[in-house]
Amino acid sequence: MINLLLKTKNSQKELLNLTPEKKESLILDIADEIELKKTEILKANLKDIEFAKSKNLSFAMIERLKLDDKKLGSIISSLRQTAVLKDPVGRVIDGWVNHAGLKFQKVAIPIGVVCVIYESRPNVTTEVAGLCLKSANSCVLKGGSESVNSNLALISCIHSVLEKYEIDKSVVTYLANFSHEDTAKLIKFDKFIDVIIPRGGSNLVKFISENSTIPVIKHDKGVCHIFVDKSAKQENALKICQNAKFQKPSACNAVETILVHSDIANEFVPNLGAKFQSLGAKIYGCQKVAEILKCEIATNENYENEYLDLAVNVKIVKDLDEALEHIKHFGSDHSEAIISEDFSNIERFLNELDSACLYANASTRFSDGYEFGFGAEVGISTNRLHARGPFGLEGLTTYKYKIIGNGQIRE
């Protein structure tokens, strides 16, 4: 492991010497190679799906694992969008002259070596590799055993193009056949790795956060909320709630709890319940909801749960204050939305909550690097420091100061 990580660290200097044009061309060629090898990648993915089913993995894990023509198309499109983004390295963030006449420049530079530990999602392999190549970071990728065939097929495409460009393959290092004990060692190699980003279940994120000696940017669970205010256009609200739950239930930005203002509950909740139950969702409701439609009674455990499945909590609240209180107590600082025509309530919702992504009259499903125009994402950070929400190229840079003088000394 030490030899692998040392190679990855040393290889990063090759990326620093690439021009923006060369990096763009490199990533576009990776996209082309994946498109060329679609059949082989889908065959590899089928092996992973069969393995996942044999192990009775959850609906969410299998949904995140599954590749098809559409998902592969998204992977390719994401790489192509990343390729043509403005190069983040060398960007002058700020500049000034101090009292002594020194000229200061604050300049964006790569973080160095980025390690992403993730479960199930093969798209993470290409998104992280593409973003790291664009930002001149080497990366260490540790996928789960359930997705090993898919990931290795994608890594093969990346390495094939790197070889063509005569770039050390170690700039994108994939760790296969690693045990839990190996991971426990990996997260302590702060001599070789500059940041760790865990993308997986809460147990994985908790373990890495508590045991790593390397700085961690958490991609924590997404307990996302939608508050349907009394002034909401109810047809619009129903459409948004449906999209936020059903467009991709296994996504971390899918809604898990819908809060409904008591003034419209008797009208809105039956329509919401009928639509959701007709689409196969299980509803957990507060006592007031249970008086309006057939559902299971929601507990605090339900409100804290990230279902990643066809299940949702519905709670009736008396006003915006109660909605905000509920979200602050049970939310995971990921994504929340308000459906309202009351401008003052919208402003309060957007200003008083501190989640990474806050929406007014839109679905939480837009919390995604591609949708934000970032090309892709390394993750959706629920951290307070450095990067928050979907983060891409900018989140993969830090900065240094360049100071130019003409003989100044400090008095």
C-alpha positions as CSV (number, residue, x, y, z in Angstrom):
1,M,0.0,0.0,0.0
2,I,2.8,2.4,0.8
3,N,4.4,1.8,-2.6
4,L,1.1,2.4,-4.4
5,L,0.4,5.6,-2.4
6,L,4.0,6.9,-2.9
7,K,3.7,6.4,-6.7
8,T,0.4,8.3,-6.6
9,K,1.9,11.2,-4.7
10,N,4.9,11.4,-6.9
11,S,2.9,11.2,-10.1
12,Q,1.0,14.3,-9.4
13,K,3.8,16.6,-10.6
14,E,3.1,15.2,-14.1
15,L,-0.4,16.8,-14.0
16,L,1.1,20.1,-13.0
17,N,3.0,20.3,-16.3
18,L,-0.1,19.7,-18.4
19,T,-1.5,22.7,-20.3
20,P,-5.3,23.4,-19.9
21,E,-5.7,22.3,-23.6
22,K,-3.9,19.0,-22.9
23,K,-6.1,18.3,-19.9
24,E,-9.2,19.1,-21.9
25,S,-8.1,16.8,-24.7
26,L,-7.2,14.0,-22.2
27,I,-10.6,14.0,-20.5
28,L,-12.5,14.2,-23.8
29,D,-10.5,11.1,-25.0
30,I,-11.5,9.2,-21.8
31,A,-15.2,10.0,-22.6
32,D,-14.7,8.7,-26.1
33,E,-12.9,5.5,-24.8
34,I,-15.8,4.8,-22.4
35,E,-18.3,5.3,-25.3
36,L,-16.2,2.9,-27.4
37,K,-16.2,0.2,-24.6
38,K,-19.9,0.6,-23.6
39,T,-20.7,-3.1,-24.3
40,E,-17.8,-4.4,-22.1
41,I,-18.7,-2.0,-19.3
42,L,-22.3,-3.0,-19.2
43,K,-21.4,-6.7,-19.2
44,A,-19.1,-6.1,-16.2
45,N,-21.9,-4.2,-14.5
46,L,-24.3,-7.2,-15.0
47,K,-21.8,-9.3,-13.0
48,D,-21.9,-6.8,-10.2
49,I,-25.7,-6.7,-10.2
50,E,-25.9,-10.5,-10.0
51,F,-23.5,-10.5,-7.1
52,A,-25.4,-7.7,-5.3
53,K,-28.7,-9.6,-5.7
54,S,-27.1,-12.8,-4.4
55,K,-25.9,-10.9,-1.3
56,N,-29.4,-9.4,-0.9
57,L,-28.1,-5.9,-1.0
58,S,-30.6,-3.1,-0.5
59,F,-32.7,-1.5,-3.2
60,A,-30.7,1.7,-2.9
61,M,-27.4,-0.1,-3.3
62,I,-28.5,-2.0,-6.4
63,E,-30.1,1.2,-7.9
64,R,-26.9,3.1,-7.4
65,L,-24.9,0.2,-8.8
66,K,-26.9,-0.3,-11.9
67,L,-25.7,1.0,-15.3
68,D,-27.6,1.1,-18.5
69,D,-27.3,3.1,-21.8
70,K,-28.8,6.2,-20.2
71,K,-26.5,6.2,-17.1
72,L,-23.5,5.5,-19.3
73,G,-24.6,8.4,-21.5
74,S,-24.7,10.6,-18.4
75,I,-21.2,9.5,-17.4
76,I,-19.9,10.4,-20.8
77,S,-21.7,13.7,-20.9
78,S,-20.4,14.6,-17.4
79,L,-16.8,14.0,-18.5
80,R,-17.3,16.1,-21.6
81,Q,-18.8,18.9,-19.6
82,T,-15.9,18.7,-17.1
83,A,-13.3,18.7,-19.9
84,V,-14.4,22.1,-21.3
85,L,-14.8,23.9,-17.9
86,K,-12.4,26.8,-17.2
87,D,-9.1,25.4,-15.7
88,P,-9.1,26.1,-12.0
89,V,-5.4,25.9,-11.5
90,G,-3.3,29.1,-11.5
91,R,-6.4,31.3,-11.2
92,V,-5.6,34.5,-9.4
93,I,-8.2,34.7,-6.6
94,D,-7.1,38.0,-5.2
95,G,-4.2,40.5,-5.5
96,W,-3.1,43.6,-3.7
97,V,-0.1,45.8,-2.7
98,N,0.7,46.2,1.0
99,H,2.0,49.2,2.9
100,A,5.6,48.2,2.1
101,G,5.0,47.9,-1.6
102,L,5.0,44.1,-1.8
103,K,2.8,42.7,-4.5
104,F,0.6,39.9,-3.3
105,Q,-1.2,37.3,-5.4
106,K,-3.5,34.6,-3.9
107,V,-3.3,31.8,-6.5
108,A,-5.4,28.6,-6.8
109,I,-3.4,25.3,-6.7
110,P,-4.4,21.6,-6.5
111,I,-5.0,20.0,-3.1
112,G,-2.5,17.2,-4.0
113,V,-3.7,13.7,-3.5
114,V,-7.5,13.1,-3.1
115,C,-8.8,9.8,-1.7
116,V,-12.4,8.9,-2.3
117,I,-13.9,5.9,-0.5
118,Y,-17.3,4.9,-1.8
119,E,-19.9,2.3,-2.2
120,S,-21.9,1.0,-5.1
121,R,-21.8,4.0,-7.5
122,P,-19.6,3.3,-10.6
123,N,-20.2,6.9,-11.8
124,V,-18.1,8.1,-8.9
125,T,-15.0,6.5,-10.5
126,T,-15.2,8.6,-13.6
127,E,-16.5,11.8,-12.0
128,V,-13.7,11.9,-9.5
129,A,-11.0,10.9,-12.0
130,G,-12.2,13.5,-14.5
131,L,-12.4,16.3,-11.9
132,C,-9.0,15.4,-10.4
133,L,-7.3,15.3,-13.8
134,K,-8.8,18.7,-14.7
135,S,-7.7,20.2,-11.3
136,A,-4.2,18.5,-11.5
137,N,-4.8,16.3,-8.4
138,S,-3.8,12.7,-8.2
139,C,-6.6,10.5,-6.9
140,V,-6.9,7.3,-4.9
141,L,-10.2,5.5,-5.5
142,K,-11.5,2.8,-3.1
143,G,-14.8,1.3,-4.4
144,G,-16.8,-1.4,-2.7
145,S,-16.6,-5.1,-3.5
146,E,-20.1,-4.9,-4.9
147,S,-19.0,-2.7,-7.8
148,V,-15.5,-4.0,-8.5
149,N,-16.1,-5.3,-12.1
150,S,-17.8,-2.1,-13.2
151,N,-15.1,0.1,-11.6
152,L,-12.3,-1.9,-13.1
153,A,-13.8,-1.7,-16.6
154,L,-14.0,2.1,-16.2
155,I,-10.5,2.3,-14.8
156,S,-9.2,0.3,-17.7
157,C,-10.6,3.0,-20.1
158,I,-9.0,5.8,-18.0
159,H,-5.6,4.0,-17.8
160,S,-5.7,3.2,-21.6
161,V,-6.0,7.0,-22.4
162,L,-3.3,7.9,-19.8
163,E,-0.9,5.5,-21.4
164,K,-1.6,7.0,-24.8
165,Y,-0.7,10.5,-23.4
166,E,2.4,8.9,-21.7
167,I,1.1,10.0,-18.3
168,D,1.8,7.7,-15.3
169,K,-1.3,5.6,-14.6
170,S,-0.7,6.2,-10.9
171,V,-2.3,9.6,-11.2
172,V,-5.6,7.6,-11.0
173,T,-5.0,4.7,-8.5
174,Y,-7.8,2.2,-7.9
175,L,-7.5,0.0,-4.8
176,A,-9.1,-3.4,-5.5
177,N,-9.4,-6.3,-3.1
178,F,-9.0,-4.2,0.0
179,S,-10.3,-5.4,3.3
180,H,-11.8,-3.4,6.2
181,E,-8.5,-3.7,7.9
182,D,-6.7,-2.3,4.9
183,T,-9.1,0.7,4.8
184,A,-8.4,1.3,8.5
185,K,-4.7,1.6,7.6
186,L,-5.3,3.7,4.4
187,I,-7.1,6.5,6.3
188,K,-4.0,7.0,8.5
189,F,-1.5,7.6,5.6
190,D,-1.4,11.4,6.0
191,K,2.1,11.4,4.5
192,F,0.7,10.5,1.1
193,I,-3.0,11.6,1.1
194,D,-4.1,15.2,1.6
195,V,-7.9,14.7,1.9
196,I,-10.3,11.9,2.3
197,I,-13.9,12.0,1.0
198,P,-16.2,9.2,2.1
199,R,-19.3,8.5,0.0
200,G,-21.4,5.8,1.4
201,G,-23.6,4.7,4.2
202,S,-23.6,6.5,7.6
203,N,-21.5,3.7,9.2
204,L,-18.8,4.2,6.6
205,V,-18.8,8.0,7.0
206,K,-18.8,7.7,10.8
207,F,-15.9,5.2,10.8
208,I,-13.7,7.3,8.6
209,S,-14.5,10.6,10.3
210,E,-13.7,9.1,13.7
211,N,-10.5,7.2,12.8
212,S,-8.8,9.2,10.0
213,T,-5.6,11.2,10.6
214,I,-6.2,12.8,7.2
215,P,-8.7,15.7,6.9
216,V,-12.1,14.5,5.9
217,I,-14.8,16.2,3.8
218,K,-18.0,14.3,4.8
219,H,-20.6,13.3,2.3
220,D,-23.1,12.5,5.0
221,K,-26.6,11.1,4.8
222,G,-29.3,13.2,3.1
223,V,-32.3,13.6,5.3
224,C,-34.0,16.1,3.0
225,H,-37.2,18.0,3.7
226,I,-39.9,19.9,1.7
227,F,-42.2,22.3,3.5
228,V,-45.5,22.9,1.7
229,D,-46.6,26.4,3.0
230,K,-50.3,27.4,3.2
231,S,-49.8,29.8,0.2
232,A,-48.3,27.1,-2.0
233,K,-49.8,26.4,-5.4
234,Q,-50.9,22.9,-4.5
235,E,-50.7,21.4,-8.0
236,N,-47.1,22.7,-8.2
237,A,-46.3,21.4,-4.7
238,L,-47.6,17.9,-5.6
239,K,-45.5,17.8,-8.7
240,I,-42.3,18.9,-6.9
241,C,-42.9,16.4,-4.0
242,Q,-43.4,13.6,-6.5
243,N,-40.2,14.4,-8.4
244,A,-38.2,14.8,-5.2
245,K,-39.2,11.3,-4.0
246,F,-39.7,9.2,-7.2
247,Q,-37.3,10.6,-9.8
248,K,-34.5,8.7,-8.1
249,P,-35.5,7.4,-4.7
250,S,-32.0,6.0,-4.0
251,A,-30.3,9.4,-4.3
252,C,-29.1,11.3,-1.2
253,N,-31.1,14.4,-2.4
254,A,-34.4,12.6,-2.6
255,V,-36.9,14.0,-0.1
256,E,-37.5,11.9,3.1
257,T,-39.9,14.1,5.0
258,I,-42.7,16.4,3.7
259,L,-44.0,19.0,6.1
260,V,-47.5,20.4,5.4
261,H,-49.0,23.6,6.8
262,S,-52.1,22.7,8.9
263,D,-54.3,25.3,7.0
264,I,-54.1,23.2,3.8
265,A,-53.6,19.7,5.2
266,N,-57.2,18.5,4.8
267,E,-57.0,19.3,1.1
268,F,-53.3,18.6,0.2
269,V,-52.5,15.5,2.3
270,P,-55.2,13.2,0.7
271,N,-54.0,14.2,-2.8
272,L,-50.4,13.6,-1.8
273,G,-51.2,10.3,-0.2
274,A,-53.3,9.1,-3.1
275,K,-50.5,9.9,-5.6
276,F,-47.7,8.5,-3.5
277,Q,-49.5,5.3,-2.6
278,S,-50.5,4.7,-6.2
279,L,-46.8,4.9,-7.1
280,G,-45.9,2.3,-4.5
281,A,-44.5,4.5,-1.7
282,K,-45.0,3.6,2.0
283,I,-46.1,6.6,4.0
284,Y,-45.2,7.2,7.7
285,G,-47.4,10.0,9.1
286,C,-47.8,11.9,12.3
287,Q,-51.0,11.4,14.3
288,K,-52.8,14.2,12.4
289,V,-51.9,12.7,9.1
290,A,-53.1,9.3,10.2
291,E,-56.6,10.8,10.8
292,I,-56.7,11.9,7.2
293,L,-55.2,8.9,5.3
294,K,-54.2,5.3,6.0
295,C,-50.5,5.2,7.0
296,E,-48.1,3.9,9.6
297,I,-47.4,6.3,12.6
298,A,-44.0,8.0,12.2
299,T,-41.6,8.0,15.2
300,N,-38.4,10.0,15.8
301,E,-36.5,7.1,14.3
302,N,-38.5,7.6,11.0
303,Y,-37.7,11.3,11.0
304,E,-34.0,10.6,11.4
305,N,-34.0,7.9,8.7
306,E,-32.5,8.3,5.2
307,Y,-34.8,5.8,3.4
308,L,-33.2,5.9,-0.1
309,D,-36.3,3.9,-1.0
310,L,-40.0,4.2,-1.8
311,A,-40.9,5.5,1.7
312,V,-41.6,9.0,3.0
313,N,-42.6,10.8,6.2
314,V,-45.5,13.2,6.2
315,K,-46.1,15.6,9.1
316,I,-48.6,18.4,9.6
317,V,-47.1,21.5,11.2
318,K,-49.0,24.6,12.4
319,D,-46.7,27.2,10.7
320,L,-43.3,28.0,9.3
321,D,-41.7,28.2,12.8
322,E,-42.6,24.6,13.5
323,A,-41.3,23.5,10.1
324,L,-38.0,25.2,10.7
325,E,-37.8,23.7,14.2
326,H,-38.4,20.2,12.8
327,I,-35.8,20.6,10.1
328,K,-33.1,22.0,12.5
329,H,-33.7,19.0,14.8
330,F,-33.9,16.2,12.4
331,G,-32.1,17.4,9.2
332,S,-28.6,16.4,8.1
333,D,-27.7,19.9,6.6
334,H,-28.1,18.5,3.0
335,S,-31.0,19.9,1.0
336,E,-34.3,21.4,1.9
337,A,-37.1,23.1,0.0
338,I,-40.1,25.4,0.6
339,I,-43.1,25.5,-1.7
340,S,-44.7,28.9,-1.1
341,E,-46.0,32.1,-2.7
342,D,-45.2,34.1,0.4
343,F,-42.0,36.0,-0.2
344,S,-41.3,36.7,3.5
345,N,-41.7,33.0,4.4
346,I,-39.4,32.1,1.5
347,E,-36.8,34.6,2.7
348,R,-37.0,33.3,6.3
349,F,-36.7,29.7,5.1
350,L,-33.6,30.4,3.0
351,N,-32.0,32.6,5.6
352,E,-32.7,30.8,8.9
353,L,-31.7,27.3,7.8
354,D,-28.0,26.4,7.3
355,S,-28.3,23.3,5.1
356,A,-25.8,23.2,2.1
357,C,-28.6,23.6,-0.5
358,L,-31.9,25.5,0.1
359,Y,-34.6,25.7,-2.6
360,A,-37.7,27.8,-3.1
361,N,-40.4,26.2,-5.3
362,A,-38.0,23.6,-6.8
363,S,-37.2,19.9,-6.2
364,T,-34.3,18.9,-3.9
365,R,-33.2,16.6,-6.7
366,F,-31.2,19.5,-8.3
367,S,-28.5,19.0,-5.6
368,D,-26.0,17.6,-8.0
369,G,-22.7,18.8,-9.5
370,Y,-23.9,18.3,-13.0
371,E,-27.1,20.2,-12.5
372,F,-25.1,23.0,-10.8
373,G,-23.0,23.3,-13.9
374,F,-19.8,21.8,-12.3
375,G,-19.5,19.1,-14.9
376,A,-19.6,16.5,-12.1
377,E,-19.1,16.3,-8.3
378,V,-16.7,14.6,-5.9
379,G,-19.6,14.5,-3.5
380,I,-22.2,16.6,-1.8
381,S,-20.6,17.9,1.3
382,T,-22.5,18.5,4.6
383,N,-19.3,19.9,6.1
384,R,-19.2,23.5,7.4
385,L,-15.6,24.1,6.3
386,H,-13.9,24.3,2.9
387,A,-16.5,22.8,0.5
388,R,-20.3,22.6,1.0
389,G,-23.0,21.1,-1.2
390,P,-22.1,19.6,-4.6
391,F,-18.4,20.4,-5.0
392,G,-16.3,20.1,-8.1
393,L,-13.2,21.8,-9.4
394,E,-13.2,24.8,-7.0
395,G,-13.5,22.4,-4.0
396,L,-10.5,20.4,-5.3
397,T,-8.2,23.5,-5.0
398,T,-6.6,25.3,-2.2
399,Y,-4.3,28.3,-2.6
400,K,-0.9,29.8,-2.0
401,Y,0.4,33.3,-1.8
402,K,3.0,34.7,-4.3
403,I,4.7,37.8,-3.0
404,I,7.0,39.9,-5.1
405,G,9.2,42.7,-3.8
406,N,12.2,44.8,-4.8
407,G,14.4,44.7,-1.8
408,Q,11.9,45.3,1.1
409,I,12.9,44.4,4.6
410,R,10.6,44.5,7.7
411,E,11.4,47.3,10.1
